[in-house]
Amino acid sequence: MEQQFDAVLTGSDSEVNGIATRLESGAYEFNSLDGSLHLIIARDAEGRWERIAGSEPYFSGWIDELAEQIPKE
């Protein structure tokens, strides 16, 4: 079952509202409501969150912003 939640990232001009979904792999995918931003993050071998795919350009801070909004299990 997919876990979805509302998420907000800080854009260059305003906030970017979207939906984040936990994928079966354990990665998280963010899709903005307006279709302007797509981001997938996952944990690396050391347990740190990293960007594995998404739209360009992107802000590196989005990785931490999205990770902070992931519900604690």
GUVEXDREN-736981 format. One record per residue: residue number from 1; y, z, x of N, C-alpha, C in turn; residue in one letter. Coordinates in nm, 4 decimals, always signed. Example, Ala and Ser with C-alpha at 12.3 -4.5 7.8 and 13.67 -1.06 7.14 Angstrom:
2
(pt 1 (-0.5690 +0.7800 +1.3190) (-0.4500 +0.7800 +1.2300) (-0.3300 +0.7800 +1.3200) 'A') (pt 2 (-0.2250 +0.7080 +1.2850) (-0.1060 +0.7140 +1.3670) (+0.0030 +0.7870 +1.2900) 'S') 
END
This chain:
73
(pt 1 (-0.1178 +0.0000 +0.0842) (+0.0000 +0.0000 +0.0000) (+0.1247 +0.0000 +0.0891) 'M') (pt 2 (+0.2181 -0.0881 +0.0599) (+0.3409 -0.0954 +0.1371) (+0.4353 +0.0182 +0.1002) 'E') (pt 3 (+0.4961 +0.0740 +0.2016) (+0.5961 +0.1782 +0.1816) (+0.7324 +0.1120 +0.1981) 'Q') (pt 4 (+0.8158 +0.1180 +0.0955) (+0.9491 +0.0596 +0.1007) (+1.0536 +0.1678 +0.0766) 'Q') (pt 5 (+1.1715 +0.1476 +0.1383) (+1.2824 +0.2394 +0.1150) (+1.4132 +0.1652 +0.1402) 'F') (pt 6 (+1.5188 +0.2135 +0.0760) (+1.6522 +0.1583 +0.0981) (+1.6983 +0.1994 +0.2369) 'D') (pt 7 (+1.7648 +0.1069 +0.3057) (+1.8169 +0.1363 +0.4389) (+1.9540 +0.0712 +0.4541) 'A') (pt 8 (+2.0367 +0.1295 +0.5400) (+2.1710 +0.0780 +0.5660) (+2.1923 +0.0734 +0.7166) 'V') (pt 9 (+2.2349 -0.0421 +0.7670) (+2.2679 -0.0570 +0.9085) (+2.4168 -0.0848 +0.9211) 'L') (pt 10 (+2.4746 -0.0521 +1.0342) (+2.6172 -0.0707 +1.0573) (+2.6422 -0.2103 +1.1126) 'T') (pt 11 (+2.7112 -0.2934 +1.0347) (+2.7460 -0.4275 +1.0796) (+2.8782 -0.4285 +1.1520) 'G') (pt 12 (+2.9194 -0.5453 +1.1988) (+3.0452 -0.5558 +1.2726) (+3.1659 -0.5359 +1.1818) 'S') (pt 13 (+3.1551 -0.5747 +1.0550) (+3.2664 -0.5619 +0.9607) (+3.2434 -0.4575 +0.8529) 'D') (pt 14 (+3.1191 -0.4371 +0.8161) (+3.0867 -0.3438 +0.7083) (+2.9399 -0.3041 +0.7184) 'S') (pt 15 (+2.8986 -0.2163 +0.6292) (+2.7587 -0.1758 +0.6257) (+2.6719 -0.2901 +0.5754) 'E') (pt 16 (+2.5473 -0.2940 +0.6228) (+2.4503 -0.3947 +0.5796) (+2.3417 -0.3216 +0.5026) 'V') (pt 17 (+2.3379 -0.3422 +0.3723) (+2.2400 -0.2778 +0.2853) (+2.1144 -0.3629 +0.2774) 'N') (pt 18 (+1.9994 -0.2957 +0.2742) (+1.8755 -0.3706 +0.2652) (+1.7575 -0.2831 +0.2285) 'G') (pt 19 (+1.6419 -0.3442 +0.2389) (+1.5151 -0.2785 +0.2089) (+1.4308 -0.2814 +0.3354) 'I') (pt 20 (+1.3758 -0.1674 +0.3718) (+1.2846 -0.1585 +0.4854) (+1.1436 -0.1394 +0.4313) 'A') (pt 21 (+1.0492 -0.2053 +0.4949) (+0.9101 -0.2002 +0.4520) (+0.8219 -0.1657 +0.5704) 'T') (pt 22 (+0.7308 -0.0721 +0.5504) (+0.6319 -0.0398 +0.6539) (+0.5205 -0.1426 +0.6433) 'R') (pt 23 (+0.4923 -0.2106 +0.7530) (+0.3871 -0.3112 +0.7574) (+0.2539 -0.2463 +0.7938) 'L') (pt 24 (+0.1450 -0.3149 +0.7666) (+0.0124 -0.2605 +0.7953) (-0.0050 -0.2271 +0.9429) 'E') (pt 25 (+0.0655 -0.2979 +1.0294) (+0.0557 -0.2755 +1.1738) (+0.1242 -0.1468 +1.2186) 'S') (pt 26 (+0.2037 -0.0863 +1.1284) (+0.2813 +0.0315 +1.1640) (+0.4251 -0.0022 +1.2001) 'G') (pt 27 (+0.4568 -0.1309 +1.2093) (+0.5938 -0.1758 +1.2342) (+0.6739 -0.1632 +1.1045) 'A') (pt 28 (+0.8053 -0.1694 +1.1188) (+0.8941 -0.1657 +1.0025) (+0.9801 -0.2908 +1.0013) 'Y') (pt 29 (+0.9915 -0.3508 +0.8826) (+1.0696 -0.4729 +0.8649) (+1.1891 -0.4435 +0.7749) 'E') (pt 30 (+1.3075 -0.4791 +0.8207) (+1.4302 -0.4628 +0.7428) (+1.4782 -0.6006 +0.7009) 'F') (pt 31 (+1.5087 -0.6166 +0.5719) (+1.5679 -0.7380 +0.5178) (+1.6919 -0.6993 +0.4403) 'N') (pt 32 (+1.8068 -0.7560 +0.4801) (+1.9308 -0.7242 +0.4093) (+1.9283 -0.7860 +0.2702) 'S') (pt 33 (+1.9994 -0.7234 +0.1788) (+2.0032 -0.7708 +0.0409) (+2.0682 -0.9088 +0.0308) 'L') (pt 34 (+2.1640 -0.9370 +0.1202) (+2.2325 -1.0672 +0.1153) (+2.1638 -1.1746 +0.1999) 'D') (pt 35 (+2.0529 -1.1401 +0.2646) (+1.9770 -1.2366 +0.3423) (+2.0338 -1.2669 +0.4806) 'G') (pt 36 (+2.1356 -1.1929 +0.5223) (+2.2006 -1.2220 +0.6502) (+2.1320 -1.1576 +0.7704) 'S') (pt 37 (+2.0447 -1.0602 +0.7470) (+1.9852 -0.9866 +0.8586) (+1.8382 -0.9589 +0.8342) 'L') (pt 38 (+1.7602 -0.9838 +0.9363) (+1.6162 -0.9557 +0.9350) (+1.5847 -0.8882 +1.0674) 'H') (pt 39 (+1.5098 -0.7780 +1.0636) (+1.4785 -0.7032 +1.1847) (+1.3406 -0.6404 +1.1702) 'L') (pt 40 (+1.2592 -0.6512 +1.2741) (+1.1293 -0.5837 +1.2770) (+1.1260 -0.4975 +1.4022) 'I') (pt 41 (+1.0927 -0.3687 +1.3826) (+1.0807 -0.2763 +1.4954) (+0.9412 -0.2141 +1.4948) 'I') (pt 42 (+0.8951 -0.1769 +1.6139) (+0.7654 -0.1112 +1.6281) (+0.7717 -0.0204 +1.7504) 'A') (pt 43 (+0.6796 +0.0711 +1.7593) (+0.6734 +0.1607 +1.8738) (+0.6040 +0.0899 +1.9907) 'R') (pt 44 (+0.6582 +0.1105 +2.1116) (+0.5951 +0.0561 +2.2309) (+0.4872 +0.1529 +2.2798) 'D') (pt 45 (+0.4263 +0.1246 +2.3953) (+0.3170 +0.2069 +2.4480) (+0.3592 +0.3505 +2.4758) 'A') (pt 46 (+0.4888 +0.3721 +2.5034) (+0.5398 +0.5073 +2.5297) (+0.5905 +0.5764 +2.4037) 'E') (pt 47 (+0.5791 +0.5102 +2.2884) (+0.6214 +0.5706 +2.1627) (+0.7668 +0.5484 +2.1261) 'G') (pt 48 (+0.8387 +0.4670 +2.2055) (+0.9794 +0.4372 +2.1751) (+0.9866 +0.3161 +2.0825) 'R') (pt 49 (+1.0866 +0.3188 +1.9942) (+1.1058 +0.2065 +1.9039) (+1.1687 +0.0899 +1.9787) 'W') (pt 50 (+1.1185 -0.0324 +1.9502) (+1.1735 -0.1527 +2.0105) (+1.1766 -0.2654 +1.9078) 'E') (pt 51 (+1.2674 -0.3589 +1.9283) (+1.2773 -0.4768 +1.8412) (+1.1689 -0.5745 +1.8824) 'R') (pt 52 (+1.0902 -0.6216 +1.7846) (+0.9874 -0.7198 +1.8169) (+1.0159 -0.8559 +1.7545) 'I') (pt 53 (+1.1073 -0.8605 +1.6574) (+1.1449 -0.9878 +1.5957) (+1.2691 -0.9668 +1.5108) 'A') (pt 54 (+1.3299 -1.0768 +1.4712) (+1.4441 -1.0676 +1.3823) (+1.5461 -1.1767 +1.4057) 'G') (pt 55 (+1.6499 -1.1701 +1.3256) (+1.7558 -1.2694 +1.3326) (+1.8463 -1.2439 +1.4521) 'S') (pt 56 (+1.9153 -1.3454 +1.4928) (+2.0129 -1.3396 +1.6029) (+2.1495 -1.3720 +1.5462) 'E') (pt 57 (+2.2557 -1.3189 +1.5978) (+2.2576 -1.2084 +1.6946) (+2.2248 -1.0779 +1.6252) 'P') (pt 58 (+2.2025 -0.9749 +1.7052) (+2.1750 -0.8426 +1.6495) (+2.2376 -0.7380 +1.7403) 'Y') (pt 59 (+2.2606 -0.6196 +1.6851) (+2.3126 -0.5062 +1.7616) (+2.1947 -0.4204 +1.8042) 'F') (pt 60 (+2.1899 -0.3839 +1.9318) (+2.0790 -0.3018 +1.9804) (+2.0745 -0.1657 +1.9102) 'S') (pt 61 (+2.1896 -0.1172 +1.8634) (+2.1953 +0.0105 +1.7920) (+2.1199 +0.0096 +1.6611) 'G') (pt 62 (+2.0935 -0.1077 +1.6060) (+2.0203 -0.1159 +1.4796) (+1.8796 -0.0599 +1.4926) 'W') (pt 63 (+1.8209 -0.0703 +1.6103) (+1.6856 -0.0190 +1.6304) (+1.6841 +0.1310 +1.6019) 'I') (pt 64 (+1.7754 +0.2042 +1.6642) (+1.7826 +0.3492 +1.6433) (+1.8246 +0.3837 +1.5013) 'D') (pt 65 (+1.9196 +0.3075 +1.4455) (+1.9644 +0.3350 +1.3081) (+1.8495 +0.3227 +1.2097) 'E') (pt 66 (+1.7711 +0.2168 +1.2236) (+1.6589 +0.1977 +1.1321) (+1.5525 +0.3049 +1.1557) 'L') (pt 67 (+1.5217 +0.3341 +1.2813) (+1.4194 +0.4348 +1.3125) (+1.4560 +0.5710 +1.2540) 'A') (pt 68 (+1.5846 +0.6067 +1.2554) (+1.6294 +0.7346 +1.2021) (+1.6107 +0.7438 +1.0497) 'E') (pt 69 (+1.6038 +0.6300 +0.9825) (+1.5917 +0.6293 +0.8372) (+1.4467 +0.6225 +0.7891) 'Q') (pt 70 (+1.3538 +0.6083 +0.8819) (+1.2124 +0.6028 +0.8448) (+1.1693 +0.7399 +0.7945) 'I') (pt 71 (+1.1110 +0.7448 +0.6753) (+1.0674 +0.8742 +0.6206) (+0.9643 +0.9408 +0.7123) 'P') (pt 72 (+0.9771 +1.0694 +0.7296) (+0.8820 +1.1461 +0.8101) (+0.7520 +1.1606 +0.7329) 'K') (pt 73 (+0.6431 +1.1420 +0.8031) (+0.5121 +1.1502 +0.7349) (+0.4551 +1.2886 +0.7405) 'E') 
END
